[in-house]
Amino acid sequence: MNFTFNFIFIGFINIFILLSNKVYAENVTINILMGKPDALNEAKWNNYITYLDQNDILVNSKTGANNVKIHFSYDTKEPIPNNSKEKYVEVMKNMLKSIGSDSYDMFIFDEKFLYSDAPNIQSEFIRSTIESNLPQGNFVDLTSDISKEDLSHHSEDLLNKSYLNGHLYALPFELDFDLLYYPNNINLSKLDLETLSWEEIIDKNIGNGKSTLSVAFGEKDELLDLFIEYTETKYDNFYNNENVHFDLFYGEKSTELFNSFKEFIKKSSGKDIKEYLSTTYIDAYNSVFSKNEGAIFKGKASNYNSIAQLNNANQAVSILASLPPKNYDVTNAKFIVINKKSKIDKNLLIETAKTLTSREMQLQRSEMIGSIPTFNFKSNNEDYCKTNSSEICEFIKKIKPVDIKKVFDSRESTSFMEVRSTVPEVLLKFILDEYNVKYVTNVFSNIKFLILDKPENWGYLVFGTYLPFVLSFAFISTMMYYTYKFRNSPHIKYLSPGFCIIILVGLVMNSSIPFVHTFIKNNALAQFNYVYDTINTILFFLPMLFVTYRIYSIYNNTTNYNLGEKLNNKSLYTLFGIIFTIWTGYSILVCIFTDVYVEVGGDILDCRRTYYNFVFDNEERIIYRIYYILCIVLTCIMVARLGIVKKRYGEFKFAYMMIFALIFEHINAFVVFLLEDDSTLSFFGSNLLLTLVYTSFAYTLLGNKLIYLIRHPEEANTTRNKITCYDFSSDTFQYVGNSYTFKGSNNSKFNSDKSRTNKSQLSSFNGDTNSGINMSYNNPNSSATYKNSNSSMYNANNSIFNNLSNSIYNNQSNAIYNGQGISLMNKNYENPNVTTSMFGNRQNNLFNNNSEQKDSDFYRSQLINNLK
C-alpha cells in the first residue's frame, strides 16, 4: 500500500514538474540599453532599475508563460554634449557600436535619434563621421507580428513615428516635452504665458537683475529646442508640413531672426554668456530653486514629480509649471526597438516589448519615476489623469506639439542626426560672435538644399555647368562630323577615323559628367550614372590604345594576319566590341544584383552634393586604376618603340592625354583645396575645369588636322594624287589598280594581283634635283614597273591620275614628299582617258623594271609620306 502510494505520488510530482516546465520556462534576462537620464531623474531611474532586477515580469509567448528579468542599463560616463559636435558624435558612436553587437537585446531611443539617419538621400556623414551603417538595419521588423489592436492604447501621432517606410520597427515607450518651472511668487504667478512671446517675458524684467531663464544649454538639444520654440512664437505661422517655413532660416527674414535670437539669449542670461551657455541640468535647477539666481527653470515634463519631491524635501515655496510661451513645445517621445542580433527567441522579445509598452507597465512607470504615458489623451484616460498627474494631462491637451524632425525635413534635406550634432554648436558660436549671420544662414540653407539647388547658386549652375556643357558638346560634336567627313583624308586616315570618333564620344561623355551628375537625385538615376561612367571610361582609354597599336603594327610591320595584310580595323573593332559588351554588361549586372544608391557628400558646414555609391566601390576603384595604368604603360611602350614616327605624327599625344587624365583628379582636388574658403566657387570651378580639360583633349586629338582640312578642302581626299596609292574604300595600298601584301619586318613583297608586266610597255626614268620627264602611253591598259634605288618593287596596272585637274602638283610651289626637288609634269596623251604622273626627289628619282629587291624600308617611307 505504501509502495503504491509512493509510486503514485512520485508520478504526480513528475507530471506536475513536466507541466510546470511547459508553462514556466527557464528564467530569461533581457538586457536593455537606454540613454543616460538627466540629473533630476537619474535617482528615480536607478531605483526603478533596482526594482526590476529584484522582480521578474511574466511574459506570455508562443512557448508559454515565461519569467523574464528586465535589466535596464546606461553609460554612466556618457559625456555631456555641451553643444559640441565632437562630443555628440562620440555619444552616437558608442550607441551605434552597441547596436551592432549582441550585448543588448533591446534599445530605448528618443524620437530624435530613431530613424534620424534615414533621410531621403543617404548621407556620407553617417558613413564617415559616425563610422557605422544605418542602425535600423539591425532592428527587428514588427509589422507582421503585432496587430493594430495591440497598439490601440497609443497616441496615433506617436504610432506614426514608430513606422519607417511602412514598416513597424519601434513601439512607443514614453512621452516627454518642455515645461517651465518657477516659484509661486507675486511677479510670476500673474504671467499669462499662453499669450506672451519669449521676448515679451524678457522685457518684463521678472528676474530683477537675475537670469530670467535658467536653461541647461550644456545638455544635448536644449539650445536647438529653444531656438525652434522661439521661432514658433515669433512667427505664429512658421510651422507647417509644406516646408515653406524653412525659408525663414535663409531668406530675407533670416538676419532678423538670428540676430533677435542672439539678443534674447544675451538678455536672459544675466551673467557671463559663455558660462551661461555651458549650464547643466542640475546647475540650471539649483540656479532657480536653491541659489535664487534665476527666475524660470526650463525643464521637462518628466521632471514634474522629481521637482515636486525635491521642493517638498527642502520645504521651499510652492512651484508652478507652465507650457512654453503660446504653448508651442518641442516633444520628444521614446521608443523601444528589438536587436536583430540578440540570441534570445524573437517571439519572446516581441512579447516582452509589448508588455513593457502596455498600458499597465506605463502606468506603473508614471507612478514610480514620473514618466509620461504614450496614451491618446484626447479620449478618456481617467486611470492616469485622476492621479497626481492631472496637471500633466491638462498640459498635454493644450500643447501645440512641434515635431522638430519635420521642421528640418524636406525632399533632399540632410539627416536629422547631422542637424542634431552640428546646428547647436553653430548657434552657440554665433551667440558668442565667432560666426556671423551669413555663415549661419548658409548652414541652414545647406540643410535643405544641395549645392546645385540653392537659389543663390543658379548663376554658377548656368555659367559653370550648363553653358560649358552645351559649348563642349557642340564643339566635340562638330569635330565628330568633320572627322567623318574627312575620314578618307591621309591626314586622318592613319589614325583610324572610326576609333577617333569613338574617342570623341568618350571625351564628350567625360566633359559632360558635371552636367549629368546634377540629375542624381534617386537610386535609379544613380544606377544610370554608374553605367554612364563605365561606358565613358571604356570609350576614352581603350580606343587610344587600339589606335596606337594599329599605327605601331603598320610602321613596325609586326603583324602577320589580316590586320597586317590589309591594314584594316575589323579585328580591332571586333575586339573592342567584345570588351565593351562585357564591361557594360558587368555594370548593368552590378546595378541589378547589388546596391547602387545615391549618397550625399560634404556636410552642412560647407556644402552638400550628390553622387552614387555602391557596395564594391573600393574594389572597383582598384580595378579601374589597374585598367588605366595598363593602358598607359602599353601605349607608352608602343609610342617609345615607334621612334621618329611619333615625333612626325604625334602619337605621343595619346600617352600624354592618358597620363594627364589619370592625374587630373588629383589636380582637381588641389584646385578645390586652393578654393576651400569658398565651397561654391571650388565646386563649380572644379566642374568647369573638368569640362575644359576633356574638351581640350578633343582638340589635341584632331583639332589642328581638321582646321587645316577645312581651310584646304582640295586636300580632303588627295590620295588619288599619290604615286603610292592607298585605297581607303578597301583599306589596301594600290598602284594602278593592284593590291599588295605587306608581310615581313625586313623583307617585303608586293605582288601584282592583275597582269604581268611587259617590258615593251615599261619606261626607265632617271632624275636629278629637278627633272622634266615625259611619259607617253599608247595603251590605256598598259602597266609599268618602277624601281627606286632604295629597293622596293611596285607593280601597277592603272594610272593614278584620271585627269590633269586632279593632280595637286600643278605648279612649282608644291613640294613632293618632303623632298626638296620640284616635279615638273608634262603630259602627252594619245588616249584622253589616260593620264600619267611622275615625281622628282633630290635623292633618287629612278624607276627601273630590272630589280626585285625585298627591302621594306622604302615602302614604309612611302607609307609615311602618303599618310602625312
VENDAGI-V520940 format. One record per run of one state. SS is the DSSP state (~ for helix, > for strand, _ for the rest). FROM is the first residue (numbers start at 1). LEN is the number of residues. Records with the same first field share a line. If there is no record, write none. Layout:
# VENDAGI-V520940
SS=FROM-LEN / FROM-LEN
This chain:
# VENDAGI-V520940
_=1-1 / 35-7 / 55-2 / 62-2 / 74-11 / 100-6 / 111-11 / 129-6 / 140-8 / 152-2 / 155-1 / 165-2 / 169-1 / 176-1 / 184-14 / 204-7 / 216-6 / 235-9 / 250-4 / 270-3 / 277-4 / 290-4 / 315-4 / 323-2 / 332-2 / 340-6 / 357-2 / 369-3 / 373-2 / 376-6 / 386-4 / 399-1 / 403-1 / 408-8 / 432-5 / 449-6 / 486-4 / 494-3 / 512-1 / 518-5 / 557-5 / 567-3 / 594-2 / 604-3 / 615-2 / 643-1 / 650-2 / 675-4 / 712-1 / 716-3 / 722-3 / 728-4 / 736-2 / 740-7 / 748-11 / 762-3 / 766-5 / 778-6 / 788-5 / 797-7 / 807-16 / 830-17 / 848-7 / 856-1 / 868-1
~=2-22 / 42-13 / 85-15 / 124-5 / 135-4 / 148-4 / 156-7 / 198-6 / 222-13 / 244-6 / 254-16 / 273-4 / 281-9 / 301-14 / 325-3 / 346-11 / 359-10 / 382-4 / 390-9 / 404-4 / 416-16 / 437-12 / 455-31 / 490-4 / 497-15 / 513-5 / 523-34 / 562-5 / 570-24 / 617-26 / 644-6 / 652-23 / 679-33 / 713-3 / 719-3 / 759-3 / 804-3 / 857-11
>=24-11 / 57-5 / 64-10 / 106-5 / 122-2 / 139-1 / 154-1 / 163-2 / 167-2 / 170-6 / 177-7 / 211-5 / 294-7 / 319-4 / 328-4 / 334-6 / 372-1 / 375-1 / 400-3 / 596-8 / 607-8 / 725-3 / 732-4 / 738-2 / 747-1 / 765-1 / 771-7 / 784-4 / 793-4 / 823-7 / 847-1 / 855-1
